[in-house]
Amino acid sequence: MTDLIIKFDRIGRSGTTPEAALTLHVPEAFADDPQRIAEFVFPHVRRHLVSSEFMVTVDLEKRAVLIDGGRFGGGRILEAV
């Protein structure tokens, strides 16, 4: 398992910011796959949004997480342990 720590700047249109960073436990086989990482992030983000019609995008090169292209917020990957 690889632990990814993600700090969201904002989740949702209203600017809800979770208090703590999210620690994701990602299987080693998926640690370099942005699409699979996004699938792990989705359930966490879903708890903060009214709609379930959004996409989570992960850019490992920029260490960024975008929710619906940034429209519903985003964050950054702080570290991988």
DSSP file (Angstrom, degrees, kcal/mol; ACC not computed):
  #  RESIDUE AA STRUCTURE BP1 BP2  ACC     N-H-->O    O-->H-N    N-H-->O    O-->H-N    TCO  KAPPA ALPHA  PHI   PSI    X-CA   Y-CA   Z-CA
    1    1 A M              0   0    0      0, 0.0     2,-0.4     0, 0.0    24,-0.1   0.000 360.0 360.0 360.0 143.1    0.0    0.0    0.0
    2    2 A T  E     -A   26   0A   0     24,-3.5    24,-3.2     2,-0.0     2,-0.6  -0.968 360.0-142.3-114.4 133.6    1.0    3.6   -0.7
    3    3 A D  E     -A   25   0A   0     -2,-0.4    78,-3.2    22,-0.2     2,-0.5  -0.869  14.8-168.3 -98.3 123.2   -0.4    6.4    1.4
    4    4 A L  E     -AB  24  80A   0     20,-2.3    20,-3.1    -2,-0.6     2,-0.6  -0.935   8.9-151.6-108.1 131.4   -1.2    9.6   -0.5
    5    5 A I  E     -AB  23  79A   0     74,-2.4    73,-2.9    -2,-0.5    74,-0.9  -0.914  15.2-173.1-106.4 121.3   -2.0   12.7    1.6
    6    6 A I  E     -AB  22  77A   0     16,-3.1    16,-3.2    -2,-0.6     2,-0.6  -0.955  10.8-163.0-119.2 128.6   -4.3   15.1   -0.1
    7    7 A K  E     - B   0  76A   0     69,-2.5    69,-2.2    -2,-0.5     2,-0.4  -0.952  15.5-146.9-110.2 117.6   -5.2   18.6    1.2
    8    8 A F  E     - B   0  75A   0     -2,-0.6    67,-0.3    12,-0.3     3,-0.1  -0.683  12.8-164.9 -86.1 133.9   -8.3   20.1   -0.3
    9    9 A D  E    S-     0   0A   0     65,-2.5     2,-0.3    -2,-0.4    66,-0.2   0.822  79.2  -8.9 -78.7 -35.8   -8.4   23.8   -0.8
   10   10 A R  E     - B   0  74A   0     64,-1.7    64,-1.6     7,-0.1     2,-0.4  -0.970  53.5-164.2-161.7 143.6  -12.1   23.7   -1.4
   11   11 A I  E   > +CB  16  73A   0      5,-2.8     5,-0.7    -2,-0.3    62,-0.2  -0.975  66.4   8.8-131.5 120.6  -14.8   21.1   -1.9
   12   12 A G  T > 5S-     0   0    0     60,-3.3     3,-0.9    -2,-0.4    62,-0.1  -0.092  90.3 -79.7  98.0 161.8  -18.2   22.3   -3.3
   13   13 A R  T 3 5S+     0   0    0      1,-0.2    -1,-0.1     2,-0.1    60,-0.1   0.819 124.8  59.5 -67.6 -31.4  -19.4   25.6   -4.8
   14   14 A S  T 3 5S-     0   0    0     -3,-0.1    -1,-0.2    58,-0.1    -2,-0.1   0.578 115.6-111.6 -78.1  -8.0  -19.8   27.2   -1.4
   15   15 A G  T < 5 +     0   0    0     -3,-0.9     2,-0.2     1,-0.2    -3,-0.2   0.750  46.7 178.6  88.1  24.1  -16.2   26.7   -0.5
   16   16 A T  B   < -C   11   0A   0     -5,-0.7    -5,-2.8    32,-0.1    -1,-0.2  -0.426  10.4-162.1 -60.4 126.6  -16.5   24.0    2.2
   17   17 A T        -     0   0    0     -7,-0.2    -7,-0.1    -2,-0.2    -8,-0.1  -0.956  16.3-127.3-116.4 118.0  -13.0   23.2    3.3
   18   18 A P        -     0   0    0      0, 0.0   -10,-0.1     0, 0.0     4,-0.1  -0.306  17.8-129.4 -59.2 145.4  -12.4   19.9    5.2
   19   19 A E  S    S+     0   0    0      2,-0.1     2,-0.3     0, 0.0    -2,-0.0   0.870  83.8  34.0 -66.9 -38.4  -10.5   20.4    8.4
   20   20 A A  S    S-     0   0    0      1,-0.1   -12,-0.3   -13,-0.0     2,-0.1  -0.738  88.3 -97.2-119.8 163.3   -7.9   17.8    7.9
   21   21 A A        -     0   0    0     -2,-0.3     2,-0.5   -14,-0.1   -14,-0.2  -0.453  39.6-117.3 -74.0 152.2   -6.0   16.3    5.0
   22   22 A L  E     -A    6   0A   0    -16,-3.2   -16,-3.1    -2,-0.1     2,-0.6  -0.796  20.3-155.7 -92.6 129.2   -7.2   13.1    3.5
   23   23 A T  E     -A    5   0A   0     -2,-0.5     2,-0.4   -18,-0.2   -18,-0.2  -0.936  11.6-163.6-105.7 118.2   -5.0   10.1    3.7
   24   24 A L  E     -A    4   0A   0    -20,-3.1   -20,-2.3    -2,-0.6     2,-0.8  -0.843  13.3-147.7-102.2 135.7   -5.7    7.5    1.0
   25   25 A H  E     -A    3   0A   0     -2,-0.4   -22,-0.2   -22,-0.2    -2,-0.0  -0.884  26.6-178.3-101.4 103.2   -4.4    4.0    1.2
   26   26 A V  E     -A    2   0A   0    -24,-3.2   -24,-3.5    -2,-0.8     5,-0.1  -0.878  30.5-112.1-108.5 129.9   -3.8    3.0   -2.5
   27   27 A P    >>  -     0   0    0      0, 0.0     3,-2.3     0, 0.0     4,-0.6  -0.298  30.2-116.4 -57.0 142.9   -2.6   -0.4   -3.5
   28   28 A E  G >4 S+     0   0    0      1,-0.3     3,-1.1     2,-0.2     4,-0.3   0.839 113.4  62.6 -49.5 -39.2    1.0   -0.3   -5.0
   29   29 A A  G 34 S+     0   0    0      1,-0.3    -1,-0.3     2,-0.1     3,-0.2   0.727 110.5  38.9 -62.7 -21.5   -0.3   -1.4   -8.4
   30   30 A F  G X4 S+     0   0    0     -3,-2.3     3,-2.0     1,-0.1     7,-0.3   0.431  84.4 100.9-107.0  -1.0   -2.4    1.7   -8.6
   31   31 A A  T << S+     0   0    0     -3,-1.1    -2,-0.1    -4,-0.6    -1,-0.1   0.720  89.9  39.3 -62.5 -23.3    0.0    4.3   -7.1
   32   32 A D  T 3  S+     0   0    0     -4,-0.3    -1,-0.3    -3,-0.2    -2,-0.1   0.207  95.5  94.0-108.7  14.3    1.1    5.6  -10.5
   33   33 A D    <>  -     0   0    0     -3,-2.0     4,-2.3     1,-0.2     5,-0.2  -0.885  54.2-167.7-112.2 102.3   -2.3    5.5  -12.2
   34   34 A P  H  > S+     0   0    0      0, 0.0     4,-2.4     0, 0.0    -1,-0.2   0.847  87.2  54.2 -59.7 -35.9   -4.1    8.9  -11.9
   35   35 A Q  H  > S+     0   0    0      2,-0.2     4,-1.5     1,-0.2     5,-0.1   0.922 110.3  45.6 -65.0 -43.4   -7.5    7.4  -13.0
   36   36 A R  H  > S+     0   0    0      2,-0.2     4,-1.2     1,-0.2    -1,-0.2   0.889 111.8  52.0 -67.4 -38.6   -7.4    4.7  -10.3
   37   37 A I  H >X S+     0   0    0     -4,-2.3     4,-1.8    -7,-0.3     3,-0.6   0.918 106.1  55.1 -62.2 -42.3   -6.4    7.2   -7.6
   38   38 A A  H 3X S+     0   0    0     -4,-2.4     4,-2.2     1,-0.3    -1,-0.2   0.861 102.8  56.7 -57.9 -36.6   -9.3    9.4   -8.7
   39   39 A E  H 3< S+     0   0    0     -4,-1.5    -1,-0.3     1,-0.2    -2,-0.2   0.831 107.4  48.2 -64.9 -31.8  -11.6    6.5   -8.1
   40   40 A F  H << S+     0   0    0     -4,-1.2     4,-0.5    -3,-0.6    -1,-0.2   0.823 113.1  47.8 -75.5 -32.1  -10.3    6.3   -4.5
   41   41 A V  H >X S+     0   0    0     -4,-1.8     4,-2.0     1,-0.2     3,-0.7   0.841  95.2  76.4 -75.4 -35.0  -10.8   10.1   -4.0
   42   42 A F  H 3X S+     0   0    0     -4,-2.2     4,-2.8     1,-0.2     5,-0.2   0.859  90.8  50.8 -49.2 -51.7  -14.3   10.1   -5.4
   43   43 A P  H 3> S+     0   0    0      0, 0.0     4,-1.1     0, 0.0    -1,-0.2   0.866 110.7  50.4 -60.2 -34.9  -16.2    8.6   -2.3
   44   44 A H  H <4 S+     0   0    0     -3,-0.7     3,-0.5    -4,-0.5     4,-0.4   0.944 114.0  43.6 -65.4 -47.4  -14.5   11.1    0.0
   45   45 A V  H >X S+     0   0    0     -4,-2.0     3,-2.0     1,-0.2     4,-0.6   0.889 105.5  63.7 -64.9 -39.6  -15.5   14.1   -2.2
   46   46 A R  H >< S+     0   0    0     -4,-2.8     3,-1.0     1,-0.3    -1,-0.2   0.818  92.9  62.9 -56.1 -34.1  -19.0   12.7   -2.7
   47   47 A R  T 3< S+     0   0    0     -4,-1.1    -1,-0.3    -3,-0.5    -2,-0.2   0.734 105.9  46.3 -63.8 -21.7  -19.7   13.0    1.0
   48   48 A H  T <4 S+     0   0    0     -3,-2.0     2,-0.3    -4,-0.4    -1,-0.2   0.497 103.7  72.8-100.2  -6.1  -19.3   16.8    0.8
   49   49 A L    <<  -     0   0    0     -3,-1.0   -37,-0.0    -4,-0.6    23,-0.0  -0.819  64.8-145.9-114.5 150.8  -21.4   17.4   -2.4
   50   50 A V  S    S+     0   0    0     -2,-0.3     2,-0.2     2,-0.0    -1,-0.1   0.891  86.9  58.5 -74.9 -42.5  -25.1   17.4   -3.0
   51   51 A S        -     0   0    0      1,-0.1    -2,-0.1     2,-0.1     3,-0.0  -0.562  60.6-159.7 -89.8 150.9  -24.7   16.1   -6.5
   52   52 A S  S    S+     0   0    0     -2,-0.2     2,-1.1     1,-0.1    -1,-0.1   0.252  70.6  99.9-106.2   9.5  -23.1   12.8   -7.5
   53   53 A E        +     0   0    0      2,-0.0     2,-0.3    15,-0.0    -1,-0.1  -0.673  59.6  97.1 -96.9  78.7  -22.6   14.1  -11.1
   54   54 A F        -     0   0    0     -2,-1.1     2,-0.4     2,-0.0    -8,-0.0  -0.971  60.2-129.4-154.8 164.1  -19.0   15.2  -11.1
   55   55 A M        -     0   0    0     -2,-0.3    13,-4.0     2,-0.0     2,-0.5  -0.928   9.3-146.5-119.6 145.9  -15.6   13.9  -12.0
   56   56 A V  E     -D   67   0A   0     -2,-0.4     2,-0.4    11,-0.2    11,-0.2  -0.955  17.4-167.8-108.7 129.0  -12.4   13.8  -10.0
   57   57 A T  E     -D   66   0A   0      9,-2.9     9,-2.9    -2,-0.5     2,-0.5  -0.959   4.5-160.8-119.4 135.0   -9.2   14.3  -12.0
   58   58 A V  E     -D   65   0A   0     -2,-0.4     2,-0.6     7,-0.2     7,-0.2  -0.966   4.7-168.8-117.2 128.1   -5.7   13.6  -10.6
   59   59 A D  E  >> -D   64   0A   0      5,-2.9     5,-2.1    -2,-0.5     4,-1.1  -0.919   2.2-175.0-114.7 101.9   -2.6   15.1  -12.2
   60   60 A L  T  45S+     0   0    0     -2,-0.6    -1,-0.1     1,-0.2     5,-0.0   0.826  82.0  57.0 -69.0 -31.2    0.4   13.3  -10.7
   61   61 A E  T  45S+     0   0    0      1,-0.2    -1,-0.2     2,-0.1    -2,-0.0   0.915 118.5  31.8 -65.6 -42.5    2.9   15.5  -12.5
   62   62 A K  T  45S-     0   0    0      2,-0.1    -1,-0.2    -3,-0.0    -2,-0.2   0.521 105.4-129.4 -89.6  -7.5    1.4   18.7  -11.0
   63   63 A R  T  <5 +     0   0    0     -4,-1.1    14,-2.5     1,-0.2     2,-0.3   0.890  61.2 142.2  58.4  42.3    0.4   16.9   -7.8
   64   64 A A  E   < -DE  59  76A   0     -5,-2.1    -5,-2.9    12,-0.3     2,-0.4  -0.856  43.5-159.7-119.2 149.3   -3.1   18.3   -8.2
   65   65 A V  E     -DE  58  75A   0     10,-2.5    10,-2.7    -2,-0.3     2,-0.4  -0.998  15.1-169.5-124.2 124.8   -6.6   17.0   -7.6
   66   66 A L  E     -DE  57  74A   0     -9,-2.9    -9,-2.9    -2,-0.4     2,-0.7  -0.941  15.1-147.5-118.2 138.6   -9.5   18.7   -9.4
   67   67 A I  E > >S-D   56   0A   0      6,-2.6     5,-2.2    -2,-0.4     3,-0.8  -0.918  86.6 -20.0-104.9 112.7  -13.2   18.2   -8.8
   68   68 A D  G > 5S-     0   0    0    -13,-4.0     3,-1.6    -2,-0.7    -1,-0.2   0.930 129.9 -49.6  52.8  51.8  -15.1   18.7  -12.1
   69   69 A G  G 3 5S-     0   0    0      1,-0.3    -1,-0.2   -14,-0.3     5,-0.1   0.653 107.8 -55.1  67.1  16.8  -12.2   20.6  -13.6
   70   70 A G  G X 5S+     0   0    0     -3,-0.8     3,-1.1     3,-0.3    -1,-0.3   0.238 114.3 112.3 100.6 -11.9  -11.9   22.9  -10.6
   71   71 A R  T < 5S+     0   0    0     -3,-1.6    -3,-0.2     1,-0.3    -2,-0.1   0.870  89.0  32.5 -61.8 -37.6  -15.6   24.0  -10.7
   72   72 A F  T 3 <S-     0   0    0     -5,-2.2   -60,-3.3     1,-0.4    -1,-0.3   0.155 126.7 -93.1-106.0  17.4  -16.3   22.1   -7.4
   73   73 A G  E <   -B   11   0A   0     -3,-1.1    -6,-2.6    -6,-0.4    -1,-0.4  -0.624  40.6-151.0 110.9-167.0  -12.9   22.7   -5.9
   74   74 A G  E     -BE  10  66A   0    -64,-1.6   -65,-2.5    -8,-0.2   -64,-1.7  -0.981   3.8-156.9 174.5-175.9   -9.7   20.8   -5.7
   75   75 A G  E     -BE   8  65A   0    -10,-2.7   -10,-2.5   -67,-0.3     2,-0.4  -0.893  21.0-100.4-164.9-167.1   -6.6   20.2   -3.7
   76   76 A R  E     -BE   7  64A   0    -69,-2.2   -69,-2.5    -2,-0.3     2,-0.7  -0.975  24.6-117.4-137.1 148.6   -3.0   19.0   -3.9
   77   77 A I  E     -B    6   0A   0    -14,-2.5   -71,-0.2    -2,-0.4     3,-0.1  -0.766  28.0-172.9 -84.5 115.8   -1.1   15.9   -3.1
   78   78 A L  E     -     0   0A   0    -73,-2.9     2,-0.3    -2,-0.7    -1,-0.2   0.893  58.6 -23.2 -80.1 -41.2    1.2   16.7   -0.3
   79   79 A E  E     -B    5   0A   0    -74,-0.9   -74,-2.4   -16,-0.0     2,-0.5  -0.992  46.7-132.3-164.3 160.6    3.2   13.5   -0.1
   80   80 A A  E      B    4   0A   0     -2,-0.3   -76,-0.2   -76,-0.2    -3,-0.0  -0.993 360.0 360.0-120.4 127.8    3.3    9.9   -0.9
   81   81 A V              0   0    0    -78,-3.2   -77,-0.1    -2,-0.5    -1,-0.1   0.375 360.0 360.0-110.6 360.0    4.5    7.6    1.9
